[in-house]
């Protein structure tokens, strides 16, 4: 109960730069609401943030991320709200506005932020029909929303002075042409920095918040305070779990073109696990394997599926699939999978070993 | 009216039932009762008291408030639900919304058509776009709103 009383100010400013803690604080404020509208402001160290119903294999260039030194590699987080992939770093400021659901509209906080930007001196900024804020023809703020029973939030990024070139290439999966996925696609837009000082934006957000809701007051929160709140620690663990990062991806399939054989093997994945492997190709094609035994496509598919099952109760990822392909005598296909999916998924996605 | 009675008579005849007493007839009619209720989270539940299956979806009002639905994910058959647990996620215009179960029970069927055609939620929220069917004793239904109560609730919320 003490934690609930901790965040009663209209505006909460987190001093943590940890995306797992900040996104968990965001969720904590949704589930332990204040008696009034609230606005959370935070910044994160370099992090790629994908939407609730997206797929890391589709959104990310995992081989490229795998190849970066850990100090140069952005973190990867699946957030709880909808929408597409965005990039956070210390030059980007995030806001999150809360209201009871029946008072909430998508335009509410985007409009408030837009006014604050104008007040802070940004010109030529406007809100588009996807509730993003543009400066001319370039995006400066992307938004997304989360609704639970009777509360909702609208949150968004604000590119003040972000290293926007940093993610070049990281948000384009080399496997995209072979992946078929349900879920939500990212809408790509050119981006630009607002080049406004952070303190000016915060001050203008406070003023616009007071103008709209008639209340004011800011409280800052230290990282250690966040770490003392059980639901935030639980939230952090969930965000770093395989279940959240992998099993929450919408249903998808990967088509593996066969190298010495016509057709392809299609690996179908549901809730992060391989559900089945199908062969797609000419029905009557069969070839001799190294030992001179004829092999047909459906047999290859069932051999691969059996080998995946033998590896055990493991989530679909590049490394698991490479191993299963090698065991199935499909060495070239195994190398191909490494080239499109990489092989350090736990490291790249920051999956906690706990 | 006459034809309705005639059809009932045929049905009774097929089942090779003896001449029914009035009591047996009314019990039989009661078996096919379907109760439709609404929640404050803008879900509808249609409960068949005979099969004890509750069909659940979101209301037309909720669907129009969400806007264009682009993705629906539902829990799978066999999943045990308690009242208030999540039965699925809907995404529309960058909003992720959890859908909560108004009843306790086990999912016996999920509407997989919504995976391929999420837009059905906007087109026919209270018909084709049902989300899950749940085997339930339906004890939570009593507390939910009927159609009239829900109309009043929506008007209240609009103020």
Interface residues (C-beta under 8 A of the other chain):
Chain A: X51 X52 X53 X80 X81 X82 X83 X84 X102 X106 X130 X131 X143 X144 X145 X146 X147 X148 X149 X150 X152 X182 X183 X184 X250 X251
Chain B: X40 X41 X70 X71 X73 X89 X91 X92 X93 X94 X95 X96 X97 X98 X100 X115 X157
